[in-house]
Amino acid sequence: MSAQFLKNKAREISYALIRVSFYVKRGDLRLKLEKLAFEFLEDSLRVSVDNGAENINKALVSISVLDGLVRLAHSIYEIEPVNATILIKELDNFNSAIRQYGNMPESGNDSASSLQNELPNISSIFSRYPIAVSNTIRNENSHNYKEPEYYRNNELNPLNSTNSEKVNSNGNSANSAMRQSAIIDKIKYGIGSSNGDGVNNSTNPLAIKLKDLITEFPDISERTLRYDLKRLCEQGIIEHVGNGGPASYYRLK
């Protein structure tokens, strides 16, 4: 068990927590998740430098609190089952890694067991696409944003044509959740039409038309994109503006 492994894994989990928290509608819960994600990263990085008992115990407390909060958010329908399952399993694995690094005995508690049956084949899903937090930082007003390299090249890319074929008609998969997250990014960071129609330009960066999403995601069918947009509307994350004609668009709520 290396210090670099702990650093990388802590960044991956923190990134995932922040991304998932974006979908949470309750403001206090969303802010708490984000705050704990940063604290978890800080505590974990301290362990990678000094694996003394005090640092180890503080990191384990952070993991335990996050585990409980993710479970609560899942129970009140603020975190999708697929995301909750992945997060809880990764937190449990990281708990074991921290204990091993600090030469501490295992707790004997499999914190992922109650949700493990909800999603098959999720072991090491984060490690299969390394996340570099610095790659995700971009200017919210920039129209030159490019997809992070780990999305462009990775086998788990939800925008990859081979993966999109694996998503069933109701989009109930990890790829669906990741793809919808990518759609949110496209809207949030102003990726889309800039032809002077008032959508997704400097005066209204948080909106996008369906035709622009189709252009941005050429390997995803229009039907699948419509489903994703419908699902995001149902979750209260975005809203549809217009009567369905060419002037209609979607924007963040």
Phi and psi restraints in degrees (value plus and minus 20) as a CYANA .aco file:
   2 SER   PHI    -124.2   -84.2
   2 SER   PSI     138.2   178.2
   3 ALA   PHI     -83.8   -43.8
   3 ALA   PSI     -55.7   -15.7
   4 GLN   PHI     -85.2   -45.2
   4 GLN   PSI     -56.9   -16.9
   5 PHE   PHI     -80.7   -40.7
   5 PHE   PSI     -65.3   -25.3
   6 LEU   PHI     -81.3   -41.3
   6 LEU   PSI     -62.2   -22.2
   7 LYS   PHI     -82.1   -42.1
   7 LYS   PSI     -68.1   -28.1
   8 ASN   PHI     -83.1   -43.1
   8 ASN   PSI     -66.1   -26.1
   9 LYS   PHI     -86.3   -46.3
   9 LYS   PSI     -58.6   -18.6
  10 ALA   PHI     -83.0   -43.0
  10 ALA   PSI     -60.5   -20.5
  11 ARG   PHI     -85.5   -45.5
  11 ARG   PSI     -60.7   -20.7
  12 GLU   PHI     -81.5   -41.5
  12 GLU   PSI     -68.0   -28.0
  13 ILE   PHI     -87.0   -47.0
  13 ILE   PSI     -61.5   -21.5
  14 SER   PHI     -81.2   -41.2
  14 SER   PSI     -63.3   -23.3
  15 TYR   PHI     -79.9   -39.9
  15 TYR   PSI     -66.3   -26.3
  16 ALA   PHI     -82.3   -42.3
  16 ALA   PSI     -61.0   -21.0
  17 LEU   PHI     -82.3   -42.3
  17 LEU   PSI     -62.4   -22.4
  18 ILE   PHI     -87.0   -47.0
  18 ILE   PSI     -61.2   -21.2
  19 ARG   PHI     -83.5   -43.5
  19 ARG   PSI     -63.8   -23.8
  20 VAL   PHI     -86.3   -46.3
  20 VAL   PSI     -57.4   -17.4
  21 SER   PHI     -83.6   -43.6
  21 SER   PSI     -43.8    -3.8
  22 PHE   PHI     -79.4   -39.4
  22 PHE   PSI     -50.3   -10.3
  23 TYR   PHI    -103.8   -63.8
  23 TYR   PSI     -33.8     6.2
  24 VAL   PHI     -91.0   -51.0
  24 VAL   PSI     107.4   147.4
  25 LYS   PHI    -102.3   -62.3
  25 LYS   PSI     -52.5   -12.5
  26 ARG   PHI     -93.0   -53.0
  26 ARG   PSI      97.0   137.0
  27 GLY   PHI     -80.7   -40.7
  27 GLY   PSI     -62.0   -22.0
  28 ASP   PHI     -86.2   -46.2
  28 ASP   PSI     -58.2   -18.2
  29 LEU   PHI     -88.7   -48.7
  29 LEU   PSI     -60.8   -20.8
  30 ARG   PHI     -81.8   -41.8
  30 ARG   PSI     -66.3   -26.3
  31 LEU   PHI     -85.1   -45.1
  31 LEU   PSI     -57.1   -17.1
  32 LYS   PHI     -85.2   -45.2
  32 LYS   PSI     -63.2   -23.2
  33 LEU   PHI     -81.3   -41.3
  33 LEU   PSI     -64.7   -24.7
  34 GLU   PHI     -83.1   -43.1
  34 GLU   PSI     -64.6   -24.6
  35 LYS   PHI     -81.7   -41.7
  35 LYS   PSI     -64.6   -24.6
  36 LEU   PHI     -88.2   -48.2
  36 LEU   PSI     -51.3   -11.3
  37 ALA   PHI     -82.5   -42.5
  37 ALA   PSI     -62.4   -22.4
  38 PHE   PHI     -88.5   -48.5
  38 PHE   PSI     -61.1   -21.1
  39 GLU   PHI     -84.8   -44.8
  39 GLU   PSI     -59.8   -19.8
  40 PHE   PHI     -80.5   -40.5
  40 PHE   PSI     -64.4   -24.4
  41 LEU   PHI     -82.7   -42.7
  41 LEU   PSI     -64.7   -24.7
  42 GLU   PHI     -82.1   -42.1
  42 GLU   PSI     -66.6   -26.6
  43 ASP   PHI     -83.5   -43.5
  43 ASP   PSI     -58.8   -18.8
  44 SER   PHI     -88.8   -48.8
  44 SER   PSI     -59.5   -19.5
  45 LEU   PHI     -86.9   -46.9
  45 LEU   PSI     -53.0   -13.0
  46 ARG   PHI     -82.7   -42.7
  46 ARG   PSI     -60.8   -20.8
  47 VAL   PHI     -82.8   -42.8
  47 VAL   PSI     -57.8   -17.8
  48 SER   PHI     -84.5   -44.5
  48 SER   PSI     -42.8    -2.8
  49 VAL   PHI    -113.9   -73.9
  49 VAL   PSI     -60.3   -20.3
  50 ASP   PHI    -160.7  -120.7
  50 ASP   PSI      87.6   127.6
  51 ASN   PHI    -111.2   -71.2
  51 ASN   PSI      16.1    56.1
  52 GLY   PHI     -87.8   -47.8
  52 GLY   PSI     142.4   182.4
  53 ALA   PHI     -78.9   -38.9
  53 ALA   PSI     -58.5   -18.5
  54 GLU   PHI     -83.4   -43.4
  54 GLU   PSI     -66.5   -26.5
  55 ASN   PHI     -86.9   -46.9
  55 ASN   PSI     -60.7   -20.7
  56 ILE   PHI     -80.3   -40.3
  56 ILE   PSI     -68.1   -28.1
  57 ASN   PHI     -83.8   -43.8
  57 ASN   PSI     -57.3   -17.3
  58 LYS   PHI     -85.9   -45.9
  58 LYS   PSI     -60.4   -20.4
  59 ALA   PHI     -85.7   -45.7
  59 ALA   PSI     -59.9   -19.9
  60 LEU   PHI     -85.2   -45.2
  60 LEU   PSI     -55.8   -15.8
  61 VAL   PHI     -84.5   -44.5
  61 VAL   PSI     -62.9   -22.9
  62 SER   PHI     -79.1   -39.1
  62 SER   PSI     -63.2   -23.2
  63 ILE   PHI     -83.1   -43.1
  63 ILE   PSI     -64.2   -24.2
  64 SER   PHI     -83.1   -43.1
  64 SER   PSI     -62.4   -22.4
  65 VAL   PHI     -85.2   -45.2
  65 VAL   PSI     -63.6   -23.6
  66 LEU   PHI     -83.3   -43.3
  66 LEU   PSI     -61.8   -21.8
  67 ASP   PHI     -76.8   -36.8
  67 ASP   PSI     -67.2   -27.2
  68 GLY   PHI     -84.8   -44.8
  68 GLY   PSI     -59.4   -19.4
  69 LEU   PHI     -89.9   -49.9
  69 LEU   PSI     -60.5   -20.5
  70 VAL   PHI     -83.7   -43.7
  70 VAL   PSI     -61.1   -21.1
  71 ARG   PHI     -82.9   -42.9
  71 ARG   PSI     -61.9   -21.9
  72 LEU   PHI     -83.0   -43.0
  72 LEU   PSI     -67.0   -27.0
  73 ALA   PHI     -80.7   -40.7
  73 ALA   PSI     -57.5   -17.5
  74 HIS   PHI     -84.7   -44.7
  74 HIS   PSI     -61.7   -21.7
  75 SER   PHI     -85.9   -45.9
  75 SER   PSI     -51.8   -11.8
  76 ILE   PHI    -120.6   -80.6
  76 ILE   PSI      -0.7    39.3
  77 TYR   PHI      44.4    84.4
  77 TYR   PSI      11.8    51.8
  78 GLU   PHI    -118.1   -78.1
  78 GLU   PSI     -39.1     0.9
  79 ILE   PHI    -145.8  -105.8
  79 ILE   PSI     110.0   150.0
  80 GLU   PHI     -80.3   -40.3
  80 GLU   PSI     125.1   165.1
  81 PRO   PHI     -72.7   -32.7
  81 PRO   PSI     -61.5   -21.5
  82 VAL   PHI     -82.9   -42.9
  82 VAL   PSI     -61.4   -21.4
  83 ASN   PHI     -90.7   -50.7
  83 ASN   PSI     -61.0   -21.0
  84 ALA   PHI     -82.4   -42.4
  84 ALA   PSI     -62.0   -22.0
  85 THR   PHI     -81.8   -41.8
  85 THR   PSI     -65.7   -25.7
  86 ILE   PHI     -82.8   -42.8
  86 ILE   PSI     -66.9   -26.9
  87 LEU   PHI     -83.3   -43.3
  87 LEU   PSI     -65.2   -25.2
  88 ILE   PHI     -85.1   -45.1
  88 ILE   PSI     -60.4   -20.4
  89 LYS   PHI     -85.9   -45.9
  89 LYS   PSI     -62.1   -22.1
  90 GLU   PHI     -87.2   -47.2
  90 GLU   PSI     -58.4   -18.4
  91 LEU   PHI     -84.1   -44.1
  91 LEU   PSI     -59.3   -19.3
  92 ASP   PHI     -84.6   -44.6
  92 ASP   PSI     -63.7   -23.7
  93 ASN   PHI     -83.8   -43.8
  93 ASN   PSI     -59.1   -19.1
  94 PHE   PHI     -89.6   -49.6
  94 PHE   PSI     -54.2   -14.2
  95 ASN   PHI     -76.3   -36.3
  95 ASN   PSI     -66.4   -26.4
  96 SER   PHI     -84.2   -44.2
  96 SER   PSI     -60.0   -20.0
  97 ALA   PHI     -84.3   -44.3
  97 ALA   PSI     -61.9   -21.9
  98 ILE   PHI     -82.7   -42.7
  98 ILE   PSI     -64.4   -24.4
  99 ARG   PHI     -83.2   -43.2
  99 ARG   PSI     -61.2   -21.2
 100 GLN   PHI     -83.9   -43.9
 100 GLN   PSI     -61.8   -21.8
 101 TYR   PHI     -85.8   -45.8
 101 TYR   PSI     -51.8   -11.8
 102 GLY   PHI    -116.1   -76.1
 102 GLY   PSI     -10.5    29.5
 103 ASN   PHI      35.8    75.8
 103 ASN   PSI      21.8    61.8
 104 MET   PHI    -128.0   -88.0
 104 MET   PSI     131.8   171.8
 105 PRO   PHI     -89.5   -49.5
 105 PRO   PSI     133.4   173.4
 106 GLU   PHI     -85.5   -45.5
 106 GLU   PSI     130.0   170.0
 107 SER   PHI     -95.8   -55.8
 107 SER   PSI     -39.2     0.8
 108 GLY   PHI      57.6    97.6
 108 GLY   PSI      -4.6    35.4
 109 ASN   PHI    -142.1  -102.1
 109 ASN   PSI      93.3   133.3
 110 ASP   PHI    -106.0   -66.0
 110 ASP   PSI      73.5   113.5
 111 SER   PHI     -89.8   -49.8
 111 SER   PSI     -32.6     7.4
 112 ALA   PHI    -114.0   -74.0
 112 ALA   PSI     -24.4    15.6
 113 SER   PHI     -82.4   -42.4
 113 SER   PSI     -57.5   -17.5
 114 SER   PHI     -90.9   -50.9
 114 SER   PSI     -38.3     1.7
 115 LEU   PHI    -134.0   -94.0
 115 LEU   PSI     -22.6    17.4
 116 GLN   PHI     -82.8   -42.8
 116 GLN   PSI     -51.0   -11.0
 117 ASN   PHI     -97.9   -57.9
 117 ASN   PSI     -26.6    13.4
 118 GLU   PHI     -97.9   -57.9
 118 GLU   PSI     -40.4    -0.4
 119 LEU   PHI    -164.8  -124.8
 119 LEU   PSI      92.7   132.7
 120 PRO   PHI     -96.4   -56.4
 120 PRO   PSI     136.0   176.0
 121 ASN   PHI      38.5    78.5
 121 ASN   PSI      28.7    68.7
 122 ILE   PHI    -130.7   -90.7
 122 ILE   PSI     -19.0    21.0
 123 SER   PHI     -80.1   -40.1
 123 SER   PSI     114.7   154.7
 124 SER   PHI      38.6    78.6
 124 SER   PSI       8.4    48.4
 125 ILE   PHI     -84.0   -44.0
 125 ILE   PSI     -56.5   -16.5
 126 PHE   PHI     -87.5   -47.5
 126 PHE   PSI     -61.2   -21.2
 127 SER   PHI     -86.8   -46.8
 127 SER   PSI     -37.6     2.4
 128 ARG   PHI     -99.3   -59.3
 128 ARG   PSI     -34.0     6.0
 129 TYR   PHI    -157.1  -117.1
 129 TYR   PSI      73.4   113.4
 130 PRO   PHI     -74.9   -34.9
 130 PRO   PSI     114.8   154.8
 131 ILE   PHI    -128.1   -88.1
 131 ILE   PSI     102.9   142.9
 132 ALA   PHI    -125.9   -85.9
 132 ALA   PSI      90.5   130.5
 133 VAL   PHI     -78.0   -38.0
 133 VAL   PSI     -57.2   -17.2
 134 SER   PHI     -82.6   -42.6
 134 SER   PSI     -47.0    -7.0
 135 ASN   PHI     -92.0   -52.0
 135 ASN   PSI     -36.4     3.6
 136 THR   PHI    -116.2   -76.2
 136 THR   PSI     -24.6    15.4
 137 ILE   PHI    -104.9   -64.9
 137 ILE   PSI     104.3   144.3
 138 ARG   PHI    -167.0  -127.0
 138 ARG   PSI     142.4   182.4
 139 ASN   PHI     -94.8   -54.8
 139 ASN   PSI     105.1   145.1
 140 GLU   PHI     -86.2   -46.2
 140 GLU   PSI     -38.9     1.1
 141 ASN   PHI    -119.9   -79.9
 141 ASN   PSI     -15.8    24.2
 142 SER   PHI    -102.4   -62.4
 142 SER   PSI     118.9   158.9
 143 HIS   PHI    -123.7   -83.7
 143 HIS   PSI     -10.7    29.3
 144 ASN   PHI    -129.3   -89.3
 144 ASN   PSI      -3.1    36.9
 145 TYR   PHI     -83.8   -43.8
 145 TYR   PSI     114.6   154.6
 146 LYS   PHI    -136.3   -96.3
 146 LYS   PSI     127.2   167.2
 147 GLU   PHI     -79.1   -39.1
 147 GLU   PSI     114.0   154.0
 148 PRO   PHI     -73.5   -33.5
 148 PRO   PSI     128.4   168.4
 149 GLU   PHI     -79.6   -39.6
 149 GLU   PSI     -54.2   -14.2
 150 TYR   PHI     -88.5   -48.5
 150 TYR   PSI     -44.0    -4.0
 151 TYR   PHI     -98.8   -58.8
 151 TYR   PSI     -59.7   -19.7
 152 ARG   PHI     -87.2   -47.2
 152 ARG   PSI     -56.2   -16.2
 153 ASN   PHI    -123.3   -83.3
 153 ASN   PSI     -33.7     6.3
 154 ASN   PHI    -104.2   -64.2
 154 ASN   PSI     128.1   168.1
 155 GLU   PHI     -86.7   -46.7
 155 GLU   PSI     -41.3    -1.3
 156 LEU   PHI    -113.4   -73.4
 156 LEU   PSI     -14.6    25.4
 157 ASN   PHI     -74.2   -34.2
 157 ASN   PSI     100.7   140.7
 158 PRO   PHI     -88.1   -48.1
 158 PRO   PSI     -33.0     7.0
 159 LEU   PHI    -116.7   -76.7
 159 LEU   PSI     -18.2    21.8
 160 ASN   PHI     -93.8   -53.8
 160 ASN   PSI     114.7   154.7
 161 SER   PHI     -80.8   -40.8
 161 SER   PSI     -58.0   -18.0
 162 THR   PHI     -88.1   -48.1
 162 THR   PSI     -53.7   -13.7
 163 ASN   PHI     -96.1   -56.1
 163 ASN   PSI     -54.7   -14.7
 164 SER   PHI     -84.2   -44.2
 164 SER   PSI     -48.5    -8.5
 165 GLU   PHI     -88.6   -48.6
 165 GLU   PSI     -41.7    -1.7
 166 LYS   PHI    -101.9   -61.9
 166 LYS   PSI     -32.1     7.9
 167 VAL   PHI    -101.7   -61.7
 167 VAL   PSI     106.2   146.2
 168 ASN   PHI     -96.9   -56.9
 168 ASN   PSI     159.4   199.4
 169 SER   PHI     -83.7   -43.7
 169 SER   PSI     -46.7    -6.7
 170 ASN   PHI    -114.9   -74.9
 170 ASN   PSI     -17.0    23.0
 171 GLY   PHI      48.1    88.1
 171 GLY   PSI       1.0    41.0
 172 ASN   PHI    -104.8   -64.8
 172 ASN   PSI      60.0   100.0
 173 SER   PHI    -179.4  -139.4
 173 SER   PSI     148.2   188.2
 174 ALA   PHI     -82.2   -42.2
 174 ALA   PSI     -57.2   -17.2
 175 ASN   PHI     -80.9   -40.9
 175 ASN   PSI     -57.6   -17.6
 176 SER   PHI     -81.6   -41.6
 176 SER   PSI     -65.9   -25.9
 177 ALA   PHI     -82.8   -42.8
 177 ALA   PSI     -61.7   -21.7
 178 MET   PHI     -87.4   -47.4
 178 MET   PSI     -59.5   -19.5
 179 ARG   PHI     -85.9   -45.9
 179 ARG   PSI     -62.2   -22.2
 180 GLN   PHI     -84.2   -44.2
 180 GLN   PSI     -55.3   -15.3
 181 SER   PHI     -83.7   -43.7
 181 SER   PSI     -58.8   -18.8
 182 ALA   PHI     -85.5   -45.5
 182 ALA   PSI     -57.0   -17.0
 183 ILE   PHI     -83.0   -43.0
 183 ILE   PSI     -62.2   -22.2
 184 ILE   PHI     -78.8   -38.8
 184 ILE   PSI     -62.2   -22.2
 185 ASP   PHI     -81.7   -41.7
 185 ASP   PSI     -61.0   -21.0
 186 LYS   PHI     -80.3   -40.3
 186 LYS   PSI     -60.3   -20.3
 187 ILE   PHI     -93.0   -53.0
 187 ILE   PSI     -66.4   -26.4
 188 LYS   PHI     -83.9   -43.9
 188 LYS   PSI     -56.9   -16.9
 189 TYR   PHI    -122.9   -82.9
 189 TYR   PSI       0.2    40.2
 190 GLY   PHI      51.9    91.9
 190 GLY   PSI      16.5    56.5
 191 ILE   PHI    -116.6   -76.6
 191 ILE   PSI      93.5   133.5
 192 GLY   PHI     141.9   181.9
 192 GLY   PSI    -167.9  -127.9
 193 SER   PHI     -85.5   -45.5
 193 SER   PSI     117.1   157.1
 194 SER   PHI    -158.4  -118.4
 194 SER   PSI      19.3    59.3
 195 ASN   PHI    -118.3   -78.3
 195 ASN   PSI      -1.9    38.1
 196 GLY   PHI      67.8   107.8
 196 GLY   PSI     -12.6    27.4
 197 ASP   PHI    -108.1   -68.1
 197 ASP   PSI     -15.4    24.6
 198 GLY   PHI      66.4   106.4
 198 GLY   PSI     -17.9    22.1
 199 VAL   PHI    -128.1   -88.1
 199 VAL   PSI     107.1   147.1
 200 ASN   PHI      36.6    76.6
 200 ASN   PSI      21.6    61.6
 201 ASN   PHI    -142.6  -102.6
 201 ASN   PSI    -184.0  -144.0
 202 SER   PHI     -83.5   -43.5
 202 SER   PSI     -45.4    -5.4
 203 THR   PHI    -110.1   -70.1
 203 THR   PSI     -38.9     1.1
 204 ASN   PHI    -167.4  -127.4
 204 ASN   PSI      50.6    90.6
 205 PRO   PHI     -95.1   -55.1
 205 PRO   PSI     -34.3     5.7
 206 LEU   PHI    -120.3   -80.3
 206 LEU   PSI      19.8    59.8
 207 ALA   PHI    -166.2  -126.2
 207 ALA   PSI     135.5   175.5
 208 ILE   PHI    -177.1  -137.1
 208 ILE   PSI     129.0   169.0
 209 LYS   PHI    -112.6   -72.6
 209 LYS   PSI     137.1   177.1
 210 LEU   PHI     -79.1   -39.1
 210 LEU   PSI     -60.4   -20.4
 211 LYS   PHI     -81.1   -41.1
 211 LYS   PSI     -53.4   -13.4
 212 ASP   PHI     -91.6   -51.6
 212 ASP   PSI     -57.1   -17.1
 213 LEU   PHI     -85.1   -45.1
 213 LEU   PSI     -59.5   -19.5
 214 ILE   PHI     -81.4   -41.4
 214 ILE   PSI     -59.1   -19.1
 215 THR   PHI     -87.9   -47.9
 215 THR   PSI     -61.1   -21.1
 216 GLU   PHI     -88.6   -48.6
 216 GLU   PSI     -52.5   -12.5
 217 PHE   PHI    -138.9   -98.9
 217 PHE   PSI      50.1    90.1
 218 PRO   PHI     -83.9   -43.9
 218 PRO   PSI     -41.7    -1.7
 219 ASP   PHI    -111.6   -71.6
 219 ASP   PSI     -20.2    19.8
 220 ILE   PHI    -127.2   -87.2
 220 ILE   PSI     113.1   153.1
 221 SER   PHI     -88.9   -48.9
 221 SER   PSI     134.7   174.7
 222 GLU   PHI     -81.1   -41.1
 222 GLU   PSI     -57.3   -17.3
 223 ARG   PHI     -80.6   -40.6
 223 ARG   PSI     -64.5   -24.5
 224 THR   PHI     -85.7   -45.7
 224 THR   PSI     -61.1   -21.1
 225 LEU   PHI     -84.2   -44.2
 225 LEU   PSI     -59.1   -19.1
 226 ARG   PHI     -83.1   -43.1
 226 ARG   PSI     -59.7   -19.7
 227 TYR   PHI     -83.1   -43.1
 227 TYR   PSI     -65.8   -25.8
 228 ASP   PHI     -79.7   -39.7
 228 ASP   PSI     -63.6   -23.6
 229 LEU   PHI     -84.1   -44.1
 229 LEU   PSI     -60.5   -20.5
 230 LYS   PHI     -82.2   -42.2
 230 LYS   PSI     -63.3   -23.3
 231 ARG   PHI     -84.0   -44.0
 231 ARG   PSI     -62.3   -22.3
 232 LEU   PHI     -86.4   -46.4
 232 LEU   PSI     -53.8   -13.8
 233 CYS   PHI     -86.7   -46.7
 233 CYS   PSI     -62.0   -22.0
 234 GLU   PHI     -83.7   -43.7
 234 GLU   PSI     -52.3   -12.3
 235 GLN   PHI     -98.5   -58.5
 235 GLN   PSI     -27.5    12.5
 236 GLY   PHI      58.3    98.3
 236 GLY   PSI      -2.7    37.3
 237 ILE   PHI    -106.2   -66.2
 237 ILE   PSI     -60.3   -20.3
 238 ILE   PHI    -147.6  -107.6
 238 ILE   PSI     151.2   191.2
 239 GLU   PHI    -159.3  -119.3
 239 GLU   PSI     132.4   172.4
 240 HIS   PHI    -115.9   -75.9
 240 HIS   PSI     108.9   148.9
 241 VAL   PHI    -136.8   -96.8
 241 VAL   PSI     106.2   146.2
 242 GLY   PHI      97.0   137.0
 242 GLY   PSI     156.4   196.4
 243 ASN   PHI    -120.2   -80.2
 243 ASN   PSI      -6.6    33.4
 244 GLY   PHI      79.3   119.3
 244 GLY   PSI     -24.5    15.5
 245 GLY   PHI    -101.0   -61.0
 245 GLY   PSI    -193.1  -153.1
 246 PRO   PHI     -83.4   -43.4
 246 PRO   PSI     -40.5    -0.5
 247 ALA   PHI    -105.6   -65.6
 247 ALA   PSI     -25.7    14.3
 248 SER   PHI     -91.2   -51.2
 248 SER   PSI     132.3   172.3
 249 TYR   PHI    -173.9  -133.9
 249 TYR   PSI     151.6   191.6
 250 TYR   PHI    -137.1   -97.1
 250 TYR   PSI     123.0   163.0
 251 ARG   PHI    -162.6  -122.6
 251 ARG   PSI     139.3   179.3
 252 LEU   PHI     -89.5   -49.5
 252 LEU   PSI     124.2   164.2
